[in-house]
């Protein structure tokens, strides 16, 4: 398989580029950015706060501190941003 064939297969046989153009490759980027930015901000803020508090209780900078802080941060960011991802998914599934 030539490099050109591999590139065409990467883009579903070139159908996306041929039928919809280059802009179609970035469709849906806006809602993703709206979801990712607050999600990451919440995650890192929660991780930092949890790590700071856990270091007072557990051995500072131990593996358990990092695992617990990451678990708390992940749960917090997913729970807080779930409505954003719900709207994004529904927008993608809307056929209108």
Order of alpha helices (4+ residues) and beta strands (2+ residues): alpha-alpha-alpha-alpha
